[in-house]
Every structure is written in structure tokens, then in C-alpha cells.
Amino acid sequence: MNVSNAAPPDAKESQSGKTALKPLEIVSKGWSWLFLLLLIIFFSITGQGFLNLFNFQTIGADMSLVLIMALGQTFVILSGGIDLSVGFVMGLASVAAALVMSSMGGSAPLFVVVLAGLAAGLGVGLIPGLVNGLIIARLRVPPFIVTLGMYGIARGAGFILSGGQPVSIQTNGIGQIGNGYLLYLLPDGRISFFHLPSNLEGVRPSQIVQLLPFPLIFLVVVVLICAWLLSQTRFGRHTYAVGGSEEASRRAGIPVVRHTILIYVLSALLASLAGVTPAHLHRGGDYRWGLALRRRGNYSRHGDRRADYLDHSEWPDFSGY
């Protein structure tokens, strides 16, 4: 009898159990991607025109500002916190950027106008993040309370700056930055980068193939930078450590207070970056962008919840631009 090849019955049962659990483990780890795939298949079958390149590019471009804002929230949640103010910080940044760009008008080159608006939006948006981080890290106030208060402060500041009305940008070329594409393929074989060619006689708009919208490219760049920060830098490792245990991180020599402040500053920075994006998409800014992105729940007198994810009655109105 070959003793080396003989295995105890318990070992064989455990090995077969592990083999049987493999599909379940795969589903448990990738259930979100599986659900997304099922959604795409369902709407491709039932929805007319869903499964085409233009539709997916449009979805990606429209969701770019939400995803950029969510990247900052990712760092906050990994560190064990929460930031409820990002929606109105985004609106405040869009108002600041729109005011600066509209005040410059056509007196400055487009490149200078864009940079000035970006600097104004990021500069104004960083202030709420710094205040959040200081109060949470230094005064040990729960982040839910602090960021909920900053939620109202950012909303009020945006309302005062804009006068309660959308701020339009009249600078030529701003809309092209937010709504343009990297590549244009014309039916006669011509290829144009960044903008449409001047001579389009006999070419219908439906014949032009537009590839890679600018907001989607911008989103991919920001996602790659944030992924690198989390996986390859000391900042990312410290973020995971602080989220696991603040006391253990402090004993390991990690500057927990400073790191917490930086995380909330980063969250506000990415929310402000997302606020500058709609200023280019819609040639304007509005403090109410946060209202259009937050989930609103209405409770009836019977106690049942009727959720309205996007309350269109409170969306900014840019129809007059």
C-alpha cells in the first residue's frame, strides 16, 4: 500500500468543498460587474439604439462629473469617514469658475480664460475641504456632523455668489471644450483631431463619426491618477491603514491628523474639479448642481418612502443660453 498517496477522508472532503465553492467565490467578488453585464444585455435587447458607440460615449461623458466626485469620496470612505458636502462644493466651484470666466469675456485668449476658471474653482472649493479636515482631525467632531454643516454652508455661499441664478459664460470656445471629441471621421475619409474641419459642404451631421469625448478622456486620466495614488504611493497605504485602525496607525508612526486633513482636502479638490466640468459642458455654473445629484426621499403620511433620484424641478435651467 502506498501511504504517500493516501489522503485522510477529511482532507479530501475539504478539497472538494473548496473546489465547489470556487464559482460562488467568483460570483461574490464580481457580482457588480455581472449585474452591469446583465443590465447591458437587457437594455440592448429591449431598448432601441442602446447598443451603439454614440450612446455609450454619451453616458460616459454625462457621468464623468459624478464619477470624478465619487473618486474623492472613495478616499474618505476608505479612511473610515464620510463627506456629505461634495455635491454643493461642486456647485460652489462651478459658480466661482463661471464668474471668473464670464468676467474675462473675450478680452483674453481661451487658454488663459480656462486656466483662470480652473484656478478659481479649485481655490474656492479647497476651502470647505480644509475646514472639514481641520474640524474632524483636530477637534474630533464626527465627520457626519461636520460635512452636513458644510453642506449647508457651501450651498449658501454658492447662492450668494451667483445671486440665486445660473451664471452664463459668453466666451467663445468654452462649449467646444466640454462637448468636443478627440477624433472626427468624415464620410469622405478625412480625419480631424480636436475639432471639425471648416469645409463640410455636402456632409450631414449624422454621417460624421465622433470618437472619445473630452470629458470621458479627462475622467480616465483622473481615474488612473487616483488608482496610482491608492496602490503605489505611501499616501494610499496610509489611507488604508487609517481606515483600518487610527490607534494602530498612530502607534506605527503615521501622522493620522495630517493625513485625515489631506484626505478631506483631496475630496474637496476632486469635487471642485467635477464642478468645473459642467461649466464647460453647459457654458455656465450653478450652485444647484448638488441638488441634481443627490438622492431625495419623500415620506408620505403613511410612512412609505418615495425616492426621486433626480428631481428635475430643481435642476439648473440653461435653456436661455
Summary of the structure (lengths in Angstrom):
residues: 321
radius of gyration: 24.7
end to end distance: 88.3
largest distance: 93.7
contacts: 961
relative contact order: 0.16
helix: 65%
strand: 8%
